[in-house]
Amino acid sequence: MIRRPHNTHTPPYAHRQMRDFVVPGPPARIVFGPECVSSFGAAEIRALGCRRLLVVGSPRALTSTPALVALQAEIKDLVVGILKDVEGQVSMRELTDKANEVANVDADGLLVIGGGSPLGWAKALVRLWSQISPMMSSTRLVIVSIPTTYSGSEVTAYHGVSLTAHGKTHKFAVRNPVVRPALVLYDAHLLQGLPRALAISSLFNALAHAFEALWVSRMPSPQSQWAARTSIETVFKYLPALDTTDQKSEKGLEVVNELLYAAYLGAHSLDAEDLGLQHRLAHVLGGTYKLPHAEVHMLLLPHVIRYYEEIWAAAAKNPTPLTGLELPSSSSSSGLGMASRLFDLQRTLLRSQPPLNLKDLGLQESDLEGVIDALIEHDGLPKNPEFPWAKPALLTLLQHAWVGERPPSEGQTQSTSDSSLVLTPRVPYLSDDDFQAQDPEAAAKIMARRQGQLLNLDRVLMHAPAVAQGWNAMFGSLRSGLQLVDGRLRELVILRVAVLNRAYYEYFQHYPVLLAEGGTAAEAEALGDWRGEAARETFGDRDRAVLAYVDEMTRHVQVQQATADALRAVLPLENAESFVVELTALCAGYNMVSRFLEALQLTPETTDPAALPRMPVDGGDQRQQISCAKRKWRKKINEPK
């Protein structure tokens, strides 16, 4: 139980046997348990020896929570002021102003009441103070943290600082032991009134700490691994109970207490390791694009985990860092990978209410490449050589978080534009010599069509020479023998099929052909959501009728009569039948190509990021799902009660 040196009163919760403990430190003294703030918070603060405290926190938390109001009254002789405007990102210009406020009142401690934002400001101040205090004051500045969210930042040596240069703001993660709070008081009572949306997003922030601690280091410590696993298992056990218990009840207090314990363990586990891809992306999105930190973590995490799951699968890594996690099982979670389970839990808790993706947070699709460029430019990629950091793969991860697409179940192919970049082909590529030795006559015909430059596709097909020869003849005709479907339209069809089937190799091969045939990069980009408002001026009536026909063939096989009629309506009467046959054969043929490429996991012939175009994510499926959901909802609310 918690040591109570200054208070012999037995707290009312003691008979409930709720979790409470003290970690004496160093580096930080942790006091954990319901009512610890009201029972002996003042005594713990006085025991630190601080004489001049500056309070850092949101006005609401400071004035509306009885325990915090009472605490401030108990230590009013120590409080010399309140540091205001501590929400949002930490900027160096404002930080200097706040350091002057600290100096003006000669503060020796910062009492931080709140979540990650006020604590981030306090940490940045302490770091700056440690550098300038010899010139301004001999006083050491320490932090006392009383968390009111599940952020976990209170036990780490990390904090973020945003710098602006040439009109662009970049956020950097800084690690410095001096910024760790000297005392942390974890009181579950302070989180019982936490707004539901904030509770969910900050718990996913806590999960991000724990998950990254599992794999970010090649030689993780056993202590951090235990803490991370216990954190994840505890969140999965208790998080659903946020919706099934009264948060003001005794059972609700126990749920909050256990989730707060999980948040503490998750942050503690990551503090022993480096920051990984999840956090580095979150810092770019927060610092440069001003997106809220906890929500970004919540929306990124399933997609980052799926990124790693695919890497481990390609490397046949067994066990993986996720092996052995003991999570609650149910019929709905059977056979799901961790990314899918986490995504489903997130959507269940969010009740399908925004934000459901990075788009909902205000990030534009045109910003995605800039996010990755900023990550690479500022040396933000983790240094673990086990993981490939190809730019297209990172862009794809971000695209799926932007759309909010559900990761596939375990064993299914990831729906990414470049999953091939981190996968191994299932049939080996033949060398030039082996290719010709398989069937010299067929090899000569294929080499002639390719003008001596074999593709990885050819090197796989020639494992079955008869198939390779038939393939060469058929697609030679579809590529160069069509009379009515022009080159630009042909390539738009092929690229749209690739987008729909998430076949990156197909897109990679045909993107430069589109440009050579007179198409544009803007048209290729617009194929992701050609029905959307942004693409309204990009495609003409014939393009749109063709793309509608291709969509139905690819998605559903059958084509509705109305779609076929709409296509014929934009075609000249004298050759409409010939055009439809060519188009149908083209679409059918390249759907076959997609399935062949993706089943055998073919990879591009280059790994140069500059030569790998970004494939847009299909936005049509999501819009149709949303429309369907709206129809169902309208039907439901209009049903007689």
C-alpha positions as CSV (number, residue, x, y, z in Angstrom):
1,M,0.0,0.0,0.0
2,I,1.0,3.7,-0.4
3,R,3.3,5.0,2.3
4,R,1.4,7.8,4.2
5,P,4.1,9.6,6.2
6,H,2.1,12.8,6.6
7,N,-1.4,11.5,7.0
8,T,-2.6,8.6,9.1
9,H,-6.1,8.8,7.7
10,T,-7.2,5.6,5.9
11,P,-8.7,6.5,2.6
12,P,-12.3,5.5,1.9
13,Y,-11.2,3.3,-1.1
14,A,-8.9,1.1,1.0
15,H,-11.4,-1.7,1.5
16,R,-11.9,-2.0,-2.2
17,Q,-8.4,-3.4,-2.7
18,M,-7.8,-1.1,-5.7
19,R,-4.3,-1.0,-7.0
20,D,-2.0,1.5,-5.2
21,F,1.7,1.7,-4.8
22,V,4.8,3.9,-4.4
23,V,7.9,3.8,-6.6
24,P,10.4,5.8,-4.5
25,G,12.7,6.6,-7.4
26,P,15.1,7.9,-8.7
27,P,14.5,9.1,-11.3
28,A,10.9,10.0,-10.3
29,R,8.9,9.3,-7.2
30,I,5.6,7.7,-8.3
31,V,2.6,7.8,-6.0
32,F,-0.3,5.8,-7.4
33,G,-3.8,5.3,-6.0
34,P,-7.3,6.8,-5.9
35,E,-7.5,9.8,-3.6
36,C,-3.7,10.1,-3.3
37,V,-3.9,13.8,-4.2
38,S,-6.5,14.8,-1.5
39,S,-5.1,12.4,1.1
40,F,-1.4,13.4,1.0
41,G,-0.6,15.3,-2.1
42,A,0.3,18.4,-0.3
43,A,2.7,16.5,2.0
44,E,4.4,14.8,-0.9
45,I,4.9,18.2,-2.6
46,R,6.3,19.8,0.5
47,A,8.6,16.9,1.0
48,L,10.4,17.8,-2.3
49,G,11.6,21.0,-0.7
50,C,10.2,23.4,-3.3
51,R,9.4,26.9,-2.0
52,R,8.1,28.7,-5.0
53,L,5.7,26.8,-7.3
54,L,4.4,28.0,-10.6
55,V,1.2,26.1,-11.5
56,V,0.9,24.9,-15.1
57,G,-2.4,23.7,-16.4
58,S,-5.8,24.4,-18.0
59,P,-8.0,26.8,-16.1
60,R,-10.9,24.3,-16.2
61,A,-8.9,21.6,-14.5
62,L,-7.5,24.0,-11.9
63,T,-10.8,25.4,-10.9
64,S,-13.5,22.7,-11.5
65,T,-12.0,19.7,-9.7
66,P,-12.6,19.7,-5.9
67,A,-9.5,17.7,-5.1
68,L,-7.3,20.1,-7.1
69,V,-8.9,23.2,-5.7
70,A,-8.3,21.8,-2.2
71,L,-4.7,20.9,-3.0
72,Q,-4.0,24.5,-4.2
73,A,-5.5,25.8,-1.0
74,E,-3.3,23.5,1.1
75,I,-0.1,24.7,-0.6
76,K,-1.1,28.3,-1.3
77,D,1.9,29.5,0.6
78,L,4.1,27.8,-2.0
79,V,2.2,29.0,-5.2
80,V,3.6,32.1,-6.8
81,G,1.6,32.2,-9.9
82,I,-0.1,30.4,-12.8
83,L,1.5,29.9,-16.2
84,K,-1.2,30.4,-18.8
85,D,-1.6,29.5,-22.5
86,V,0.0,26.1,-22.4
87,E,-2.1,24.2,-24.9
88,G,-0.9,23.1,-28.3
89,Q,2.6,22.8,-29.7
90,V,5.7,24.2,-28.0
91,S,7.4,26.9,-30.0
92,M,10.8,28.3,-29.2
93,R,9.6,32.0,-29.3
94,E,6.9,31.5,-26.8
95,L,9.1,29.3,-24.7
96,T,11.5,32.1,-24.2
97,D,8.7,34.4,-23.0
98,K,7.6,31.7,-20.5
99,A,11.1,31.2,-19.3
100,N,11.1,35.0,-18.5
101,E,8.0,34.5,-16.4
102,V,9.7,31.7,-14.5
103,A,12.6,34.0,-13.8
104,N,10.4,36.9,-12.8
105,V,8.8,35.0,-9.9
106,D,12.0,33.1,-9.1
107,A,10.2,29.7,-9.3
108,D,11.9,26.5,-8.3
109,G,9.1,24.1,-9.3
110,L,6.4,23.7,-11.9
111,L,3.2,22.0,-10.6
112,V,1.7,20.6,-13.8
113,I,-2.0,19.6,-13.7
114,G,-3.3,18.2,-16.9
115,G,-2.4,16.1,-19.9
116,G,0.4,16.0,-22.5
117,S,0.2,19.7,-23.6
118,P,0.9,21.5,-20.3
119,L,3.5,18.9,-19.4
120,G,5.2,19.3,-22.8
121,W,5.5,23.0,-22.1
122,A,6.8,22.3,-18.6
123,K,9.4,19.9,-19.9
124,A,10.6,22.3,-22.6
125,L,10.9,25.0,-19.9
126,V,13.0,22.8,-17.6
127,R,15.3,21.9,-20.4
128,L,15.7,25.5,-21.4
129,W,16.1,26.5,-17.8
130,S,18.9,23.9,-17.3
131,Q,20.8,25.7,-20.1
132,I,20.3,29.3,-19.1
133,S,19.8,29.1,-15.3
134,P,23.5,29.5,-14.5
135,M,23.3,32.9,-16.2
136,M,20.0,33.9,-14.6
137,S,19.6,32.1,-11.4
138,S,21.2,29.3,-9.3
139,T,17.7,27.8,-8.7
140,R,17.1,24.3,-10.1
141,L,13.6,23.9,-11.7
142,V,11.7,20.6,-11.0
143,I,8.4,19.3,-12.2
144,V,5.5,17.9,-10.1
145,S,3.0,16.2,-12.4
146,I,-0.6,15.4,-11.6
147,P,-2.0,13.7,-14.8
148,T,-5.6,14.2,-15.8
149,T,-5.4,12.1,-19.0
150,Y,-3.8,8.8,-20.0
151,S,-1.0,10.4,-22.0
152,G,1.9,8.9,-20.0
153,S,4.4,11.7,-20.8
154,E,4.9,12.3,-17.1
155,V,7.3,9.4,-16.7
156,T,9.4,9.9,-19.8
157,A,12.4,11.9,-20.6
158,Y,11.0,12.9,-24.0
159,H,9.3,16.1,-25.1
160,G,8.7,17.8,-28.4
161,V,9.9,21.2,-29.6
162,S,8.7,23.0,-32.7
163,L,11.1,25.2,-34.8
164,T,10.0,27.4,-37.7
165,A,12.4,28.0,-40.5
166,H,11.7,29.4,-44.0
167,G,8.0,29.5,-43.3
168,K,7.8,25.8,-42.3
169,T,7.4,24.4,-38.8
170,H,9.0,21.2,-37.8
171,K,8.6,19.3,-34.5
172,F,11.5,17.4,-33.0
173,A,11.5,14.8,-30.2
174,V,14.1,15.7,-27.6
175,R,15.3,13.3,-24.9
176,N,16.9,14.7,-21.8
177,P,16.8,13.1,-18.3
178,V,16.6,16.5,-16.7
179,V,13.0,17.0,-17.9
180,R,11.6,13.9,-16.0
181,P,9.2,15.0,-13.3
182,A,10.6,14.6,-9.8
183,L,7.1,13.6,-8.4
184,V,4.1,12.1,-10.1
185,L,0.7,11.7,-8.3
186,Y,-1.6,9.3,-10.2
187,D,-5.2,9.7,-8.9
188,A,-7.9,7.9,-10.8
189,H,-10.5,10.2,-9.3
190,L,-9.2,13.0,-11.5
191,L,-9.9,11.1,-14.7
192,Q,-13.5,9.9,-13.9
193,G,-14.9,13.0,-15.5
194,L,-12.7,12.9,-18.5
195,P,-14.7,13.4,-21.7
196,R,-15.2,10.1,-23.5
197,A,-13.6,11.1,-26.7
198,L,-10.5,12.4,-24.9
199,A,-10.3,9.3,-22.8
200,I,-10.3,7.0,-25.9
201,S,-7.7,9.0,-27.8
202,S,-5.4,9.4,-24.9
203,L,-5.6,5.6,-24.2
204,F,-4.6,4.9,-27.8
205,N,-1.7,7.3,-27.2
206,A,-0.8,5.1,-24.2
207,L,-1.1,2.0,-26.4
208,A,1.2,3.6,-29.0
209,H,3.9,3.9,-26.2
210,A,3.6,0.3,-25.3
211,F,3.5,-1.2,-28.8
212,E,6.5,0.8,-30.0
213,A,8.5,-0.4,-26.9
214,L,8.0,-4.0,-28.1
215,W,9.9,-3.6,-31.3
216,V,11.8,-0.3,-31.6
217,S,15.0,-1.7,-30.1
218,R,16.9,-4.7,-31.5
219,M,17.8,-5.7,-27.9
220,P,15.0,-4.4,-25.6
221,S,15.3,-4.7,-21.9
222,P,13.2,-7.4,-20.2
223,Q,11.7,-4.8,-17.8
224,S,10.5,-2.6,-20.7
225,Q,9.1,-5.7,-22.5
226,W,7.2,-6.8,-19.4
227,A,5.8,-3.3,-18.8
228,A,4.8,-2.9,-22.5
229,R,3.0,-6.3,-22.6
230,T,1.2,-5.7,-19.3
231,S,0.1,-2.3,-20.5
232,I,-1.4,-3.6,-23.7
233,E,-3.1,-6.5,-22.1
234,T,-4.6,-4.3,-19.4
235,V,-5.9,-1.7,-21.9
236,F,-7.5,-4.5,-24.0
237,K,-9.1,-5.9,-20.8
238,Y,-10.5,-2.7,-19.4
239,L,-11.0,-0.3,-22.3
240,P,-14.3,-1.8,-23.5
241,A,-15.6,-1.3,-19.9
242,L,-15.6,2.5,-20.4
243,D,-19.0,2.0,-22.2
244,T,-20.4,-0.6,-19.8
245,T,-19.8,0.9,-16.4
246,D,-20.9,4.1,-14.7
247,Q,-17.6,6.1,-14.5
248,K,-18.8,7.7,-11.2
249,S,-19.4,4.3,-9.5
250,E,-17.0,2.2,-7.5
251,K,-16.6,-0.2,-10.4
252,G,-16.1,2.7,-12.8
253,L,-13.3,4.0,-10.5
254,E,-11.6,0.6,-10.6
255,V,-11.7,0.6,-14.4
256,V,-10.2,4.0,-14.6
257,N,-7.6,3.1,-12.0
258,E,-6.5,0.0,-14.1
259,L,-6.4,2.0,-17.3
260,L,-4.3,4.7,-15.6
261,Y,-1.9,1.9,-14.4
262,A,-1.7,0.7,-18.0
263,A,-0.9,4.2,-19.3
264,Y,1.9,4.5,-16.7
265,L,3.4,1.1,-17.7
266,G,3.2,1.9,-21.4
267,A,5.1,5.2,-21.0
268,H,7.6,3.7,-18.6
269,S,8.3,0.9,-21.2
270,L,9.0,3.4,-24.0
271,D,11.1,5.6,-21.8
272,A,13.7,2.8,-21.7
273,E,13.8,2.7,-25.6
274,D,14.1,4.9,-28.6
275,L,11.1,6.5,-30.3
276,G,9.9,4.6,-33.4
277,L,8.1,5.3,-36.6
278,Q,4.7,5.8,-34.9
279,H,5.9,8.7,-32.7
280,R,8.1,10.3,-35.4
281,L,5.2,10.4,-37.8
282,A,3.0,11.8,-35.0
283,H,5.5,14.6,-34.3
284,V,5.6,15.6,-38.0
285,L,1.8,15.6,-38.3
286,G,1.5,17.6,-35.0
287,G,4.4,20.0,-35.5
288,T,4.1,20.8,-39.2
289,Y,0.4,20.2,-39.9
290,K,-1.0,21.1,-36.4
291,L,-2.9,17.9,-35.9
292,P,-3.8,16.9,-32.3
293,H,-1.3,14.5,-30.9
294,A,-3.5,11.9,-29.2
295,E,-6.0,11.6,-32.1
296,V,-3.1,11.2,-34.6
297,H,-1.7,8.3,-32.5
298,M,-5.2,6.7,-32.4
299,L,-5.6,6.9,-36.2
300,L,-2.1,5.9,-37.1
301,L,-1.5,3.0,-34.8
302,P,-3.4,0.2,-36.6
303,H,-1.7,1.1,-39.9
304,V,1.8,1.3,-38.4
305,I,1.3,-2.1,-36.7
306,R,0.1,-3.6,-40.0
307,Y,3.2,-2.1,-41.7
308,Y,5.4,-4.1,-39.3
309,E,3.2,-7.2,-39.5
310,E,3.9,-7.3,-43.2
311,I,7.6,-6.9,-42.7
312,W,7.7,-9.7,-40.2
313,A,5.7,-11.9,-42.5
314,A,7.9,-11.3,-45.5
315,A,11.0,-12.1,-43.4
316,A,9.3,-15.2,-41.9
317,K,10.0,-13.8,-38.5
318,N,8.7,-16.1,-35.8
319,P,8.1,-15.3,-33.0
320,T,7.3,-11.7,-33.7
321,P,7.3,-9.0,-31.0
322,L,3.5,-9.4,-30.8
323,T,3.7,-13.2,-30.1
324,G,2.4,-14.2,-26.7
325,L,0.2,-11.2,-25.9
326,E,-2.7,-12.5,-23.8
327,L,-5.7,-10.6,-25.1
328,P,-9.4,-11.2,-24.5
329,S,-10.8,-13.5,-27.2
330,S,-14.2,-13.5,-28.9
331,S,-15.8,-14.9,-31.9
332,S,-15.4,-11.6,-33.7
333,S,-11.7,-11.4,-33.1
334,S,-10.9,-15.0,-34.1
335,G,-8.3,-15.1,-36.9
336,L,-7.7,-11.3,-36.9
337,G,-4.2,-9.8,-36.8
338,M,-3.3,-7.2,-34.2
339,A,-3.8,-4.3,-36.6
340,S,-7.3,-5.5,-37.5
341,R,-8.2,-6.1,-33.8
342,L,-7.0,-2.7,-32.8
343,F,-8.9,-1.0,-35.7
344,D,-12.1,-2.8,-34.8
345,L,-11.8,-1.8,-31.2
346,Q,-11.2,1.8,-32.2
347,R,-14.2,1.9,-34.5
348,T,-16.4,0.2,-31.8
349,L,-15.4,2.8,-29.2
350,L,-15.7,5.7,-31.6
351,R,-19.2,4.5,-32.6
352,S,-18.2,5.4,-36.2
353,Q,-18.2,9.1,-35.3
354,P,-15.4,11.3,-36.6
355,P,-12.5,11.5,-36.5
356,L,-12.1,8.2,-38.3
357,N,-9.1,9.1,-40.4
358,L,-6.5,11.7,-40.8
359,K,-8.7,13.4,-43.4
360,D,-11.2,14.1,-40.6
361,L,-8.4,15.9,-38.7
362,G,-7.9,18.3,-41.6
363,L,-4.9,16.7,-43.4
364,Q,-5.1,17.2,-47.1
365,E,-4.2,14.3,-49.5
366,S,-1.8,16.7,-51.2
367,D,0.1,16.9,-47.8
368,L,0.9,13.2,-47.6
369,E,4.1,13.3,-49.6
370,G,5.3,16.3,-47.7
371,V,4.8,14.5,-44.4
372,I,7.2,11.7,-45.5
373,D,9.6,14.2,-47.0
374,A,9.8,16.0,-43.7
375,L,10.3,12.8,-41.9
376,I,13.2,11.8,-44.1
377,E,14.7,15.3,-44.5
378,H,15.0,15.9,-40.8
379,D,16.6,12.4,-40.1
380,G,13.4,11.3,-38.4
381,L,13.4,7.7,-39.4
382,P,14.3,5.1,-36.6
383,K,17.7,3.7,-36.8
384,N,16.8,0.0,-36.6
385,P,18.3,-1.7,-39.7
386,E,15.8,-4.6,-39.5
387,F,13.1,-2.4,-41.1
388,P,13.1,-1.1,-44.7
389,W,12.1,2.6,-44.9
390,A,11.2,2.9,-48.6
391,K,9.4,6.2,-49.2
392,P,6.5,4.6,-51.3
393,A,5.8,2.1,-48.5
394,L,5.7,4.9,-45.9
395,L,3.4,6.9,-48.2
396,T,1.1,3.9,-48.5
397,L,0.9,3.6,-44.8
398,L,-0.1,7.2,-44.5
399,Q,-2.6,7.0,-47.3
400,H,-4.5,4.2,-45.5
401,A,-4.5,6.2,-42.3
402,W,-5.8,9.2,-44.3
403,V,-8.6,7.2,-45.9
404,G,-9.3,5.2,-42.7
405,E,-9.2,1.8,-44.4
406,R,-9.5,-1.3,-42.2
407,P,-6.3,-3.4,-42.3
408,P,-7.0,-6.9,-43.6
409,S,-7.4,-10.0,-41.4
410,E,-4.5,-12.2,-40.6
411,G,-3.3,-14.1,-43.7
412,Q,-4.9,-11.7,-46.2
413,T,-2.9,-9.4,-48.5
414,Q,-2.4,-5.9,-47.2
415,S,-4.4,-3.4,-49.3
416,T,-1.4,-1.1,-49.9
417,S,-0.2,0.4,-53.1
418,D,3.3,-0.9,-52.6
419,S,3.1,-4.0,-50.3
420,S,5.4,-5.6,-52.9
421,L,8.2,-3.3,-51.7
422,V,8.3,-5.2,-48.4
423,L,7.3,-8.7,-49.6
424,T,9.3,-11.5,-51.2
425,P,8.1,-12.9,-54.7
426,R,6.6,-16.3,-54.3
427,V,8.3,-17.6,-57.5
428,P,12.0,-16.6,-58.0
429,Y,13.0,-14.4,-60.9
430,L,14.9,-16.2,-63.6
431,S,18.3,-14.8,-64.6
432,D,18.8,-13.8,-68.3
433,D,20.6,-17.1,-69.0
434,D,17.9,-19.2,-67.3
435,F,15.2,-17.3,-69.0
436,Q,16.5,-18.1,-72.5
437,A,17.3,-21.7,-71.6
438,Q,13.7,-22.4,-70.6
439,D,12.4,-22.0,-74.2
440,P,14.7,-20.2,-76.7
441,E,12.0,-19.6,-79.3
442,A,9.5,-18.1,-76.8
443,A,12.3,-16.2,-75.1
444,A,13.3,-14.6,-78.4
445,K,9.7,-13.4,-79.1
446,I,9.4,-11.9,-75.6
447,M,12.8,-10.2,-75.8
448,A,11.8,-8.7,-79.1
449,R,8.6,-7.3,-77.7
450,R,10.4,-5.9,-74.6
451,Q,13.3,-4.5,-76.8
452,G,15.8,-6.5,-74.8
453,Q,14.7,-5.3,-71.3
454,L,13.0,-8.1,-69.4
455,L,10.5,-7.3,-66.7
456,N,10.3,-9.3,-63.4
457,L,6.9,-10.4,-64.8
458,D,8.6,-12.1,-67.7
459,R,11.1,-13.7,-65.4
460,V,8.3,-15.3,-63.5
461,L,6.1,-16.3,-66.5
462,M,8.9,-18.2,-68.1
463,H,8.8,-20.8,-65.4
464,A,5.9,-22.0,-67.6
465,P,7.0,-21.3,-71.2
466,A,3.6,-22.0,-72.8
467,V,1.9,-19.5,-70.5
468,A,4.6,-16.9,-71.1
469,Q,4.2,-17.3,-74.9
470,G,0.4,-17.0,-74.8
471,W,0.7,-14.1,-72.4
472,N,3.1,-12.3,-74.7
473,A,0.8,-12.7,-77.7
474,M,-2.4,-11.6,-75.9
475,F,-1.0,-8.6,-74.1
476,G,1.0,-7.5,-77.2
477,S,-2.4,-7.2,-79.0
478,L,-4.0,-5.4,-76.1
479,R,-1.1,-3.0,-75.8
480,S,-0.5,-2.2,-79.5
481,G,-3.4,-3.7,-81.5
482,L,-6.5,-1.8,-80.3
483,Q,-8.0,0.4,-83.0
484,L,-10.6,2.5,-81.1
485,V,-9.3,2.8,-77.5
486,D,-6.5,5.3,-77.8
487,G,-3.3,5.1,-75.8
488,R,-4.1,7.6,-73.1
489,L,-7.5,6.0,-72.4
490,R,-6.0,2.5,-72.5
491,E,-3.5,3.5,-69.8
492,L,-6.2,5.2,-67.7
493,V,-8.1,2.0,-67.7
494,I,-5.1,-0.1,-66.7
495,L,-4.1,2.3,-63.9
496,R,-7.7,2.4,-62.6
497,V,-7.8,-1.4,-62.5
498,A,-4.5,-1.3,-60.6
499,V,-5.9,1.2,-58.1
500,L,-9.0,-0.9,-57.5
501,N,-7.1,-4.1,-57.1
502,R,-4.3,-2.4,-55.1
503,A,-1.8,-3.9,-57.5
504,Y,1.3,-1.6,-57.2
505,Y,3.5,-3.5,-59.7
506,E,0.9,-3.0,-62.4
507,Y,0.6,0.7,-61.5
508,F,4.4,1.1,-61.4
509,Q,4.8,-0.3,-64.9
510,H,2.0,1.7,-66.6
511,Y,2.3,5.1,-64.9
512,P,5.2,6.2,-67.2
513,V,3.3,4.8,-70.2
514,L,0.3,7.0,-69.4
515,L,2.6,10.1,-69.4
516,A,4.2,8.9,-72.7
517,E,0.7,8.6,-74.2
518,G,-0.3,12.1,-73.4
519,G,-1.8,11.6,-70.0
520,T,-0.9,13.7,-66.9
521,A,0.2,13.1,-63.4
522,A,-2.9,14.9,-62.2
523,E,-5.1,12.4,-64.1
524,A,-3.2,9.5,-62.5
525,E,-3.7,11.0,-59.1
526,A,-7.4,11.7,-59.7
527,L,-8.0,8.0,-60.5
528,G,-8.1,7.3,-56.8
529,D,-11.4,9.2,-56.5
530,W,-12.5,10.1,-60.0
531,R,-16.1,10.6,-59.0
532,G,-15.1,13.1,-56.3
533,E,-15.6,16.9,-56.5
534,A,-11.8,17.4,-56.9
535,A,-11.7,15.4,-60.1
536,R,-14.8,16.9,-61.7
537,E,-12.8,19.0,-64.2
538,T,-10.1,16.3,-64.8
539,F,-12.1,13.8,-66.9
540,G,-14.5,14.4,-69.8
541,D,-17.8,12.6,-70.3
542,R,-16.3,9.7,-72.3
543,D,-13.6,9.2,-69.6
544,R,-16.1,9.1,-66.9
545,A,-18.4,6.6,-68.7
546,V,-15.4,4.3,-69.4
547,L,-14.2,4.5,-65.8
548,A,-17.7,3.7,-64.5
549,Y,-17.8,0.6,-66.8
550,V,-14.3,-0.4,-65.6
551,D,-15.3,0.0,-61.9
552,E,-18.3,-2.3,-62.2
553,M,-16.4,-4.9,-64.2
554,T,-13.6,-4.9,-61.7
555,R,-15.6,-4.7,-58.5
556,H,-18.6,-6.8,-59.4
557,V,-17.8,-8.7,-62.6
558,Q,-21.4,-8.0,-63.8
559,V,-22.2,-4.6,-65.4
560,Q,-25.6,-2.9,-64.9
561,Q,-27.6,-2.1,-68.0
562,A,-27.7,1.6,-67.1
563,T,-23.9,1.7,-67.0
564,A,-23.5,-0.1,-70.4
565,D,-26.1,2.3,-71.9
566,A,-24.3,5.4,-70.5
567,L,-21.1,4.2,-72.1
568,R,-22.8,3.7,-75.5
569,A,-24.3,7.1,-75.3
570,V,-20.9,8.8,-75.5
571,L,-19.6,6.6,-78.4
572,P,-20.1,7.1,-82.1
573,L,-22.9,4.9,-83.4
574,E,-20.8,3.4,-86.3
575,N,-18.2,1.7,-84.1
576,A,-19.8,1.5,-80.7
577,E,-19.8,-2.3,-80.6
578,S,-16.1,-2.6,-81.5
579,F,-15.2,0.0,-78.9
580,V,-17.1,-1.9,-76.2
581,V,-15.4,-5.2,-77.1
582,E,-12.0,-3.6,-77.0
583,L,-12.6,-1.9,-73.7
584,T,-14.1,-5.1,-72.2
585,A,-11.2,-7.2,-73.3
586,L,-8.7,-4.6,-72.0
587,C,-10.3,-4.4,-68.6
588,A,-10.7,-8.1,-68.3
589,G,-7.1,-8.7,-69.4
590,Y,-5.6,-6.3,-66.9
591,N,-7.8,-7.6,-64.1
592,M,-6.1,-11.0,-64.8
593,V,-2.7,-9.3,-64.7
594,S,-3.5,-7.8,-61.3
595,R,-4.5,-11.1,-59.8
596,F,-1.4,-12.8,-61.2
597,L,0.9,-10.1,-59.9
598,E,-0.6,-9.8,-56.4
599,A,-0.9,-13.6,-55.9
600,L,2.8,-14.1,-56.7
601,Q,3.9,-10.8,-55.0
602,L,5.9,-9.4,-57.8
603,T,8.2,-6.4,-56.9
604,P,9.3,-3.4,-59.0
605,E,12.7,-3.7,-60.8
606,T,14.0,-0.7,-58.8
607,T,14.1,0.4,-55.2
608,D,15.0,4.0,-56.0
609,P,12.3,6.1,-54.3
610,A,12.5,8.7,-57.1
611,A,11.5,6.1,-59.6
612,L,8.5,4.7,-57.7
613,P,5.3,6.7,-58.3
614,R,2.8,7.1,-55.5
615,M,-0.4,5.1,-56.2
616,P,-3.6,6.8,-55.0
617,V,-5.9,5.0,-52.7
618,D,-9.4,4.1,-54.1
619,G,-11.8,6.5,-52.3
620,G,-14.9,5.1,-54.0
621,D,-15.4,2.1,-51.8
622,Q,-15.3,4.2,-48.7
623,R,-17.8,6.7,-50.1
624,Q,-20.2,3.9,-51.0
625,Q,-19.9,2.4,-47.6
626,I,-20.6,5.8,-46.0
627,S,-23.6,6.3,-48.3
628,C,-24.9,2.8,-47.4
629,A,-24.4,3.5,-43.7
630,K,-26.3,6.8,-44.0
631,R,-29.2,5.0,-45.8
632,K,-29.4,2.4,-43.1
633,W,-29.3,5.1,-40.4
634,R,-32.1,7.1,-42.0
635,K,-34.1,3.9,-42.3
636,K,-33.5,3.1,-38.7
637,I,-34.5,6.5,-37.3
638,N,-37.6,6.6,-39.5
639,E,-38.8,3.2,-38.3
640,P,-41.9,3.4,-36.1
641,K,-41.0,3.1,-32.4
